[in-house]
Each structure stands twice: as C-alpha cells, then as structure tokens.
Amino acid sequence: MAEERLILEPEVQEIFQSIDNGRSFLLSGGAGSGKTYSLVSVIRQAIAENPTAKVACMTYTNAAVKEIEERVNHKNLNVSTIHDFLWDNIKHFQKELKEALISLANNEEVTRISIEEVNPVPDNYYAVLPDGVQYKEFVRIREGIISHDELLIVANYLFEKYPKLSSIVKDKYKFIFIDEYQDTSKFVVEIFLTHFKKSERKNIIGFFGDAMQSIYEDGIGNLDDYKGDETEQVKEIPKKQNRRNPKLVIDLANKLRTDGITQEPSADPKAPNMVNGEIKQGTVLFLYSSDGDINKVEEFLATNYAWDFNNSKETKELNLTHNLIAGKAGFRTLMDIYDKDHILSYRDRIKKYIKENNVPTDFSENTFGEVVEALQQGKSGKELNPVLPTNTMQVFIEGNAELYNYAKSLKYSEFSKVYVDKEQLLDDKKQDEDDENKKGSKRDNLVKHLFKIQNNISLYQNKKYNEFLRATDYHFKITSIASKKALKENIESLVNVGDNTIEQVINDANEKRICLIDDKLIAFKENKAYLYNRVKDVKFSEFQKLYEYLEGQTPFSTQHKTKGAEFENVLVILDNGGWNNYNFGNLFLETGSVTVLDRTQKIFYVCCTRAKENLAVFFHNPDKDVIAKAKEWFGNDNTIEITPPN
C-alpha cells in the first residue's frame, strides 16, 4: 500500500501520513484546486487499505452526493448530505428525540425551536405522537416535525448529552469525510471535533474546503479554533494548485485571498486551464459607466470580445440578489408579491404586538380590520405607534388600497397564518438546463402547479410528444384524427398565451385537460386566498419568464447560487442591491466594517473564480479611488469606461 501512495498527489500522501498518526486533517484548497479530486483519491485509498472499514462522506448538496457516488462506487461507502447523515444516526432514538425537542423548546436561548402558547412545554407533550419525531422539508414543532436548521440543533444536543451516540457512529465509520466544510454549521463541527472526543473509540475525521469560499451566514467559515500541531488538533494541509482559472484570473484571485494561500497554475499539463503545456492567459476586465445600463455592458462584451449572452451554459451574469435579477429577467411583479408585501409585514407587526403585550382578547372570530381597529382604539401618540404601519408600510398600503381593504375583510385567525417567502417562488434554481432538480422543494403548490403547466407546454414545443401525452390527461384518449386535432388546438392555444392571466391559463389548462386542477391547488386557493388573489391576475407570460430563469435558460444567476459552478465567460455586477451586508465600494477602498468587508471580499472571490476563460466586472459610477484600485488589480489597459451616448 505504501507503494500505491507514491502515485498519489503530494497533498493526499500528506493526508495519509496524518491518518497513520491517528490525526484528523483539513485539506485547504482555493477555487479550482481539485479538492473533490483529492477527496475521491482519499476515499479510494482508504477503502483499498481498509477493505472491511466503512467510510462516510458528507457533502453540502445532493448534486455533490451524486458526483461522488458516480466517481466511487463501493458497498462500504456511504455518501449523503450532512443532514441526511445526522438524521440516519439519530432517528431511531425516538425517546431521546422527544426529550431533546421539549428541552430545547423550554430553553429561551434556542429561538429556532419553540411551541407558541405552550410555555413551559410539559414532559409528556409528545406522549401521543403516532409517527414519532420526523424530519421533513417543513417545520411543525407542535407536531414533532423538524427541518434542516432544527435537525442540526437537535443532533448537536443529543451528541453532547449522550457520548454513547458518538461511540455508535465511530464504531460504524472508521473514516468520516466532510466536503465544503466552510459551509457546515458550527453545530456539526462541534459534534465531530468536540462531542466525539467524549468517546474513547478511535476514528478519523477529514475536512475538505476553502475558508475564502465561506459565503453562507450559517457556515462555520474556518476551523481556526481546532487547527494546530498537537495530536488532538486538526492538521491543516494546503493545496495551492489551480486547475480551472486562466493566469490573469488566478493573479486577481490571489490579491483577494487573506488566508496566506497563494494559488499557482497546476503542474498537470492535462489540467483544464492548460494548453500545450502552458497556462491559459484569459482576460480580466473592470468596466464602468455613469448610467449603469447593463445592456450597454453586454453589447460591449459581445462586440469586442465575442461573448454570447444567449448561451446560458457558457456565459453568466452574476448579481447579488434575485431582486436585482427580477426586472432584467422579466418577473418583477411576482418577485414583489413574494418578497415585498408590506401588508403582510404590517400583519406581522400586529401579531408581534399582541404576543409581546399579552393581549387577552380572543380575536378568532374577528377580521383583520376589526383587530387593527380594536388595538388602535383609545390610543394616541407613542402608545399608538406600535399598532400603526411604519412609513414604508403606509406608502405600500396607500398604493394598494383595494388589496388592503381585502386583507382587512379576511378572518384574522386565517390571515395570521398566511406565510409568504421568496423561496416559495424561487427555490430549486438550476444553473443550466442540464442540471437536475434537487430532492424536495420549498415552492408552494401554486407555483408547482404553474410549473406543471409550463413543463407540458415545453414538452410539446420541444416535440417530445410521448412525454407530453403521458404528462397530460390525454394518454388514453387519443382515438381518432379528430381527437388529435382537438389536442393540437388545445395545447397551441396555451403556447400562444398572449396577455392571459395566470388564473385564465390555469382554468384553460384544466378545461382542455392539459393540466388538471388537483386537490393541492384547490386547498391552496382556499387556505391561502390572499396570496392566490395577488398572483392570479399576473400575466402568465411573466411566469414563463420566471420559469426560464429557474430552469437555467437565461444568463442570470445570483452570486451565492453560482458557487461550485464554472463558465467560460463570467460578468460580475457589483451592486449591493440595498443590502447592507455587502459593500463593493468599500471592498475596493478597503474601508468600513470588518465583517462587511470580509463578507464582500469572499463573495467577490467566489464570483471571479467561476471564470474558465474570461472575467468582466461592472461597477456603476465608481469614484476615482475605486478606479485607481481597479487599475491596480486589473491593470490600466483592462480598466475601461463604457461611455454612454450623448
């Protein structure tokens, strides 16, 4: 086996030296360094040297699970998401799970787990729970149902309280490898690097990732508190090569890194960023203008550098938020409904007031308008302010008077339960058309139904007639030329949807048996009438624009969602979008909040390193100091003003 190790990458050889010494390890590698390749090499070698030992590999996404399973197919390897791994190892301990939920719900410091109007939660609260505690895509603590965030908290609690649980997992898996560790919750890291130590059993924990790509708020970011030279500490092994990016992108990325790792081109002449044994040069551009017109930027890149923005697989425009994309991609109205409903914000303000002030009145039979009137009655001045809309809410209410009057007419007990979040609209975004949908989806049942309609339309348009027939209610009804002609007329009336509203298309698709209205949509219309009534009058053509965006048929992506992907051409739009957590101006000036600066630097690093050939960055109306810094980072000749026409 020692001879086999000699053909492995130097970093992987160093990993096995650490394993031989009984030490857990961390492989730190920059973007494009081939961390997944190294992970696969470690898994294969660990199995080869320990043929009876089981190996667990945890990743951040289901797509990553699939990738590793395709590269390594072995009966002793268990590849899963972190959440699935934890649930598989705690789900059978139902007594302990129930006790954990009750204890955490009674802990005021644990805000994620609570049961409204039950305080304290009694020890026998879950005595009657037919299916036990369950892990699902949604949360209902009252019914013993937890989701992703709650699972991590519960698992951490159990591993901390019951050292035997750590022993069970250690006995089961000699090796546990965690990919993209920087995105892993602190609760998970505590399990493996703190709670596991309470068990005397031995195993190896290996982490793979890059602290510079820690762009999610709930991730651990780095393992600085656990790294060191002692046996009980995690040994860090740096991987400096870059196999993805051209030289100019590597040079820029190195100026952004803050962890001491300086990336260098791969020594492998067959690496993707090599041509004839030489590193590709690529291009890096800093573009700016005073008018902020992105169309002019795209035109400039298309004309001067042959970028094709119609090819979503090769070219991507990266924006910080979905809101910045919505207007460009054509689904502004839908985005505003799901993300900027200030009537619902005012409703939440009222709910908060009732809860915090322990208002004893039973409002179950009152309308929302009656509740507002009752709470405002007899109050004035500062006493009245908490039950009035804020200025932003008031502007929205005045601009949507009819909608507000409708909200006031709704029964408060039902209106108070209406939950709207942009993830119900935007979840499961693909980078391109070839991506697969993830397991589960946060999309609501209205959006899911609209997807069914458009999927059927798309199948017909792409001449996938057999699939189309199977997806409709026609698969057993085509018996004559007349029925075929009727079907053709029906589907083409939906293809040519014109200005028809979403509700009109839903009804047409149902009547024409292209997509039948099911029980889930009926329940949605009944239980979430407020939201349905907002969406139903939007043009279906706008939903089609949303569909194209979510299916990866446009050049647009958020900067966070692009992590892990790579494209020939990448355009990064440096616009904070009114989000105070980021500030691209301060990034170039190296000023402002340290936390905001760090967060902005990391997202910029991730965006830049997606480029396999060409990178362009656009900044609207930068000041002279930003331009000066851009010239330092990108070069004088690569810092270009796109002059607007007179």
RAWO-V678285 format. One record per run of one state. SS is the DSSP state (alpha for helix, beta for strand, coil for the rest). FROM is the first residue (numbers start at 0). LEN is the number of residues. If there is no record, write none. Layout:
SS & FROM & LEN
SS & FROM & LEN
This chain:
coil & 0 & 1
alpha & 1 & 4
coil & 5 & 4
alpha & 9 & 11
coil & 20 & 4
beta & 24 & 5
coil & 29 & 5
alpha & 34 & 15
coil & 49 & 5
beta & 54 & 5
coil & 59 & 2
alpha & 61 & 10
coil & 71 & 5
beta & 76 & 5
alpha & 81 & 9
coil & 90 & 3
alpha & 93 & 12
coil & 105 & 28
beta & 133 & 2
coil & 135 & 4
beta & 139 & 1
alpha & 140 & 3
coil & 143 & 1
beta & 144 & 2
coil & 146 & 1
alpha & 147 & 14
coil & 161 & 1
alpha & 162 & 10
coil & 172 & 2
beta & 174 & 5
coil & 179 & 1
alpha & 180 & 3
coil & 183 & 2
alpha & 185 & 8
coil & 193 & 1
alpha & 194 & 4
coil & 198 & 5
beta & 203 & 6
coil & 209 & 1
alpha & 210 & 3
coil & 213 & 13
beta & 226 & 1
coil & 227 & 6
beta & 233 & 6
coil & 239 & 1
beta & 240 & 2
coil & 242 & 4
alpha & 246 & 10
coil & 256 & 7
beta & 263 & 2
coil & 265 & 8
beta & 273 & 2
coil & 275 & 2
beta & 277 & 2
coil & 279 & 3
beta & 282 & 7
coil & 289 & 4
alpha & 293 & 12
coil & 305 & 9
beta & 314 & 5
coil & 319 & 2
alpha & 321 & 8
coil & 329 & 2
alpha & 331 & 8
coil & 339 & 2
alpha & 341 & 15
coil & 356 & 10
beta & 366 & 1
alpha & 367 & 9
coil & 376 & 5
alpha & 381 & 4
coil & 385 & 5
alpha & 390 & 9
coil & 399 & 1
alpha & 400 & 9
coil & 409 & 1
beta & 410 & 1
alpha & 411 & 4
coil & 415 & 7
alpha & 422 & 4
coil & 426 & 18
alpha & 444 & 17
coil & 461 & 3
alpha & 464 & 7
coil & 471 & 9
alpha & 480 & 15
coil & 495 & 5
beta & 500 & 1
alpha & 501 & 10
coil & 511 & 7
alpha & 518 & 9
coil & 527 & 1
alpha & 528 & 7
coil & 535 & 3
beta & 538 & 1
alpha & 539 & 11
coil & 550 & 5
beta & 555 & 3
coil & 558 & 8
beta & 566 & 7
coil & 573 & 10
alpha & 583 & 6
coil & 589 & 4
alpha & 593 & 15
coil & 608 & 2
beta & 610 & 10
coil & 620 & 3
alpha & 623 & 11
coil & 634 & 1
alpha & 635 & 3
beta & 638 & 3
coil & 641 & 5
